[in-house]
Amino acid sequence: MSRWVGPRATVLDPFCGSGTTLLEAKLSGRRSIGIDLNPLGAALARAKLQPVTLDEVNRRLTTLAEAFRGESELEDVPEKLQSIFHRRTLAQLFYLRNALSTESADDVFLRGALLGILHGKHRRNGSTAYLSVDMPNTFSMSPEYVRRFVERNALRQPPVDVFAKLRERITRLLRSEPLRNRPSADVVQGDATRMAEILSDLGIHSVGAIVTSPPYLGVLRYGAFNWIRLWLLGHDPSEVDALLQTSDSIERYLSFFLSFLGEAARVLRPGGVAVLVIGDVHEHGQELNLAERVWEEMTGLSPFELAGMHLDAYDQNTKTTRVWGDNRKGRATPRDRVLVLRRVSRERRSTNPR
Ligand SMILES: C[S@@+](CC[C@H](N)C(=O)[O-])C[C@H]1O[C@@H](n2cnc3c(N)ncnc32)[C@H](O)[C@@H]1O
């Protein structure tokens, strides 16, 4: 980040996902703001940025555990959850789902930690850090797929204690407390194409840098593939997917991108940079350099100059989309581009052909 972003710049990530950019900004001493339309992204990013202490979070967890009233906490349990969690675990999950507030820093942190241990892969020796049956993938497969997987492999829902697992997790997460006394970070659940208004509501009129990874062309269904985590947050996955709808059509994608860049031009101060990570995608049997296509489309329209375009190739086996196999990982490729744009001042714009 330091290569392009000034040491005191306020950093905006308008597609912040789980908040990695914001965390880096905070650790490097920069104020930051994150926006994400997905309630799961916003919940995870908020949790990641709380400057909480292990002592305080432990105390809050003890209070919560003492107020738990056992299986009477169970509400109507959807069948799809019964194949994943033990009944006792479910009672604790239902309880925490209602008891954790969205206001207190300790609760926001605990909710994020809970989302992190909700489901996952068991260790070879059969022990687990998670609350679910053995679930190998980061994303949640469909309820029907999970049901068949559990049945076929004769999996048993482990009778895990949520409070104990949560305590293990927070002890690990907070073994050092690197976020104490760092600049503040705000996370807003909202639409990146309205970021000027969102910033203005926070009393911020311009930022020094936008560092972000915008959604790719029709690659992921964030809602459906996070249905268990969204249940914990009380959101309907299909509503989340409808909100996040990105198009498979390149024209619609480019038009979305241009309206995003129009807003970016409004909030970025002259001289500020937008660092955008954009993946190449498959298009008509070929690999399309989407970042270059975006830059071509902007020519003559926007107050930006090109400050750099860098290739970032990675091992596709490390990408989360690998879980769908070759025919379902959509249009993702193993190549990202880092497109770096500089906001030119109005005076330079008039002499600049772009
Ligand atoms: C490629 S991911 C970013 C991942 C992020 N860098 C991280 O480390 O988790 C794109 C994000 O954009 C969000 N998103 C999609 N459309 C949006 C919109 N119109 N406004 C704000 N966020 C949006 C998605 O929810 C997703 O979290």
Ligand as a Chemical Component Dictionary entry (heavy atoms), coordinates in Angstrom:
data_LIG
# 
_chem_comp.id                   LIG 
_chem_comp.type                 NON-POLYMER 
_chem_comp.pdbx_formal_charge   0 
_chem_comp.three_letter_code    LIG 
# 
loop_
_chem_comp_atom.comp_id 
_chem_comp_atom.atom_id 
_chem_comp_atom.alt_atom_id 
_chem_comp_atom.type_symbol 
_chem_comp_atom.charge 
_chem_comp_atom.model_Cartn_x 
_chem_comp_atom.model_Cartn_y 
_chem_comp_atom.model_Cartn_z 
_chem_comp_atom.pdbx_ordinal 
LIG C1  C1  C 0  -13.914 -9.066 -4.644 1  
LIG S1  S1  S 1  -14.808 -8.810 -3.158 2  
LIG C2  C2  C 0  -13.718 -7.860 -2.172 3  
LIG C3  C3  C 0  -12.970 -8.740 -1.238 4  
LIG C4  C4  C 0  -12.219 -7.987 -0.161 5  
LIG N1  N1  N 0  -11.073 -7.298 -0.727 6  
LIG C5  C5  C 0  -11.779 -8.920 0.975  7  
LIG O1  O1  O 0  -10.583 -8.988 1.297  8  
LIG O2  O2  O -1 -12.637 -9.594 1.559  9  
LIG C6  C6  C 0  -16.035 -7.675 -3.669 10 
LIG C7  C7  C 0  -16.966 -7.203 -2.555 11 
LIG O3  O3  O 0  -17.838 -6.231 -3.137 12 
LIG C8  C8  C 0  -19.088 -6.314 -2.471 13 
LIG N2  N2  N 0  -20.078 -5.616 -3.355 14 
LIG C9  C9  C 0  -20.650 -6.034 -4.508 15 
LIG N3  N3  N 0  -21.412 -5.056 -5.038 16 
LIG C10 C10 C 0  -21.302 -3.977 -4.213 17 
LIG C11 C11 C 0  -21.807 -2.636 -4.242 18 
LIG N4  N4  N 0  -22.610 -2.210 -5.217 19 
LIG N5  N5  N 0  -21.453 -1.800 -3.244 20 
LIG C12 C12 C 0  -20.637 -2.209 -2.227 21 
LIG N6  N6  N 0  -20.131 -3.465 -2.154 22 
LIG C13 C13 C 0  -20.449 -4.337 -3.122 23 
LIG C14 C14 C 0  -19.292 -7.800 -2.267 24 
LIG O4  O4  O 0  -20.166 -8.030 -1.179 25 
LIG C15 C15 C 0  -17.848 -8.259 -1.947 26 
LIG O5  O5  O 0  -17.628 -8.279 -0.547 27 
# 
loop_
_chem_comp_bond.comp_id 
_chem_comp_bond.atom_id_1 
_chem_comp_bond.atom_id_2 
_chem_comp_bond.value_order 
_chem_comp_bond.pdbx_ordinal 
LIG C1  S1  SING 1  
LIG S1  C2  SING 2  
LIG S1  C6  SING 3  
LIG C2  C3  SING 4  
LIG C3  C4  SING 5  
LIG C4  N1  SING 6  
LIG C4  C5  SING 7  
LIG C5  O1  DOUB 8  
LIG C5  O2  SING 9  
LIG C6  C7  SING 10 
LIG C7  O3  SING 11 
LIG C7  C15 SING 12 
LIG O3  C8  SING 13 
LIG C8  N2  SING 14 
LIG C8  C14 SING 15 
LIG N2  C9  SING 16 
LIG N2  C13 SING 17 
LIG C9  N3  DOUB 18 
LIG N3  C10 SING 19 
LIG C10 C11 SING 20 
LIG C10 C13 DOUB 21 
LIG C11 N4  SING 22 
LIG C11 N5  DOUB 23 
LIG N5  C12 SING 24 
LIG C12 N6  DOUB 25 
LIG N6  C13 SING 26 
LIG C14 O4  SING 27 
LIG C14 C15 SING 28 
LIG C15 O5  SING 29 
# 
